[in-house]
Amino acid sequence: MKLNILLYIFISILLAEDSVIINEINYHSSDEFDVEDWVELYNTTDEIINLENWEFKDEMDNHIFIIPSGIFIFPNDYLVLCKNSALFISFFPNVTNFIGEFGFGLSGGGEPIRLFNSDGELVDFVDYDDENLWPNSPDGTGPTLELLYPSFDNSLAESWGASVNYGTPGSINSIYLSNNQENTIPNEFIIYPNFPNPFNPITQINYLLHNSGMVKISVFDINGKELNVLTNGFQSMGNYNFIWNAENYPSGVYFIQLNLNGNSQIQKMVLMK
């Protein structure tokens, strides 16, 4: 039985400070694209958030998916929780920022889904539906539910729309890109601070492309000498991450440079052996 609206009003007062939100929901796949259920989380902050021991639940308190250790979500980045990893990979082979599997299905008629942090605090909830102002095409015809814009109140039906095609797990929502809500999509890219930093000898580098183009990522030493080219080629808009193994380099300060279509950004890295 669904929680009633008065209880939701009370819970909303107790919500932890905004950090990670539920941004996209696939609750009833089409027969032609049956990837099973998945939910996308989005980090609204400028901080790296450790999701270890966070819990995802549906309306039933005994339906619990505990996020394992070693799972972080980077600033303005995404993480998909899926019911069936094998199916998810088969339908979305290019999406790597996902984990599974939660051992329960999401209701085709709508229900509350909830996210708790490691202290048991309610971080976010969405009581989605397939009627009463909610778009109904995500109920079995292919599209997903997508939040129109990350700053919108995701507890409101009017803040959601139906995705283009089968959704955009792990990247910017298709409805946001197609409608250009508030005209705030920057024509730029972001390279985030590597993590961990300092590191020894492996670190993860994440970046976001708001435009497609020729991407070159290089590592430089403190004297400006290019030591390594990590990638050099065309990439579509979206979120990317990769690992740099510096086991063959000495301790010191290094710089990672991302160049997109002639424009560049740099982040400092510290290798400490």
N, C-alpha and C positions, 0 to 999 in steps of 0.2 A: 504493500500500500504506500502511495507516495506521501512524503512529508507535506504537511499543509503549508499554505502561504504564510501564515503567522509564524510558524516555526522557522521558515526561511528568512523572514525579516529579522527575527531574533538572532539567527546564526550569522547573518550578514554583519551585524554589529560586532561579532566576535572574531571576524576574519583577521588572520594575520596580515601584516603589512604586505601590500601588493609586491609580488616578486615573480612568481610563475603563474601563468594563466592557462586555462583550457582554450585552445585557439582553433581547433578543427576536430570534427567528430565524424567517424564513419561507423554508423550503427546498423545499417542494413544494406549490404552490398547487392548489386544486381546479379542475376543469374549468369550473365555473360562475363562479369568481372568480379567473381566471388572471392575477394581477398580476406574475408571475414573482418571482424571489428578491429578498429584502431582509433586511438585518440592522440592528438598532437598537443604538446605543451610548448609554451613560448616564454622565454626569459625577458621580461620587460625592463630589467635593470641594466646598469653598466658594470655589474659585478659577476664574477664566475660563482655559480651556486652549486654546492655539493648536494646531490640528491640522494645520497646514501640513507637508506631506511625511511625515505618518504613513502607514503602509502596512497595508492589509487583504489577507490571503491566505487561500486555502483550504489543502488538504493539499499542493498542488503549489507549489513555490517559484517557478515561473515564472508563476503566476497571481497577479498583483499589481495592486491598485488603490491608486494614490497620491492622497492627499487634496490638493487644490490649495490655493494660497495664499488668504488671506482667509477661511478657515473656522475659526470658533471654536465651542467648546461651553461654554455658560454653566453656573454652579453648579446642580447638581441638575436639569440639563436633558438633552435627548435630541437625537440626530442619527441619521437613517436613511441608510444606504448602500443604493442599489438597483441592480439590474441593468438595468432599463429604465425610464427617467424618464417617458416618454410614457404607458406603461401604468400606472405608479404614480400619476401625476396623475389619470388617468381613473378609477381606482378609489378614490383617496383625495384628492379635490379640495381638502379643507380642511387638509391637512397641508402645511406649507411648509418645515419644518426637515428637508430631505432633500437629498442630492446623488447624482449618478450620473455615469457608469454603470460598474460594474465588469464587465469583459468576460468573465466566466466564470460558470458556473452552480454551484449548490451540490448536492451529492449527495443524492438521495432516500433513500439507504440510510444516511446519516450519514457524517461525516468531521470531522477537526479544522479549525476556522477560527481565524485568528490575527490579532492586532492588534499592530503595532510602532510605537513613537514615532519621531520624526525622527532620533534617534541610533541607530536600529536595535535598540533594546532591546525585548524581548517584554513587552508591557503586559498582555495577556490572551489566553487561548485557551479554546475550548470544543470538546470532542470529542463532539458531539451524535450521537444515534442514534435509530432508530425501534423499538428493542427493548431488552431487558436493563434494565428499570426505567424507561426513557424512555417518555413517553406516545407512543402510535403514531397518534393521530388527526391530528397535524400532517402526517402523511405522505400528503397528497393529498386530505383530506376537508374542508379549510377552515381549521381553527384553526392558529395559530402556536405555537411554543414560547415560553413566557414564564417569566422568572425569577420565582419566588414572592415574593421580597423582595430589595431591592438588597444587603443585607448577607450574603445566603446565598452559599455557595461554589458558583459557577456551573460548576465542574468536575464536580460531582456530579449524577447523574441525578435524585435525589430533591429537588433544589433547583428543578426545573423542572415546569411543568404546561402543559396545553393551554389556549389562550386561549378567551375567549368570542367567538363568531362568527369574524371574520377578523383578529383582533388589534387592537392599538392603536399603530400606528407613530407615533412622535413624541410620545407622552404616557404617562401612568401605565398600567402593565400592568393589563388587565382582571381577571386572576386575583387580583392584589393588592387591587384595589378590592372584588371580590366576597367574598373570604375575610377581608379586613381582618387580614392577618397581623400578629401581635404587638399588634394594636389600637393602632398607632402613627401612623395617618393623622391629621395634625392638622386640626382644624376651623378652618383659617385660610388665608391666602394669603401669597405672598411677592412683593415687587417687588425685583429684583436691581439692584445698581449698574449704571448705564448704561455703555456701552462704545463708543468710548473715552471717557475722562474724565481730564483736560480734552479738549474736542473743538472742532472748527471745520470747518463749521458743523453737521455731521450726526453724530448719535449714535443708537445702538440701545438700546432699552429692552425688557427681558424680564421677564415675570412669570408666576407659577404660581398657579392657582386650585384649591384642594382642594374647593371647593363652587361650585355654580352660583349666579348671582345678578345683581343690578344693579351694574354696574361703571362707575365714573367715574374718568377719569384726567385730571388737570389740571396745568398748569405755573404756578408762582408765582414772582414775583421776590423779592428779599431782604427787601422790605417787607411781604410777605404778600399782594400784589395778584395776583389770578388773571388770567393773561395769555392762556391758551389752554386749551380743553377738547379733548383729543385723542380721547377716546372716551366715550360715555355711553349705556349700554344693557345689555340682558341678555347674559350670556356663560355658556357651559357650563364645567364644570371642565376643566382642561387647561393646557397651556403656550401662551403667546402672546408675540409680539414685534412691534415696530413701530419705524419710524424717525421721529425728530424732526429736522426741518430748521430750524435757528435762524438762517438767513441774514438775516432781517429784525430780529434782536435784537442789542443791543450786548453786548460782552464783560462778563462778570460772573458772579455766583453765582445759580443758579436752583434751584428745588425741584420735583421731580415727585412728585405725590401720587396714590396709588391708593386708592380708596374702594370697598369691597365690603359691601353690605348695612349701611351705616352705620358700619363700622369702616375705619380708614385706616392706611396706612404711607407714609413719605416718604423719598426719597433726594435727596441734594444733587448738583447737576451744576455744572460749571465750563465756561463758554463762553469760549474764549481765541482772539481773532482777531488 
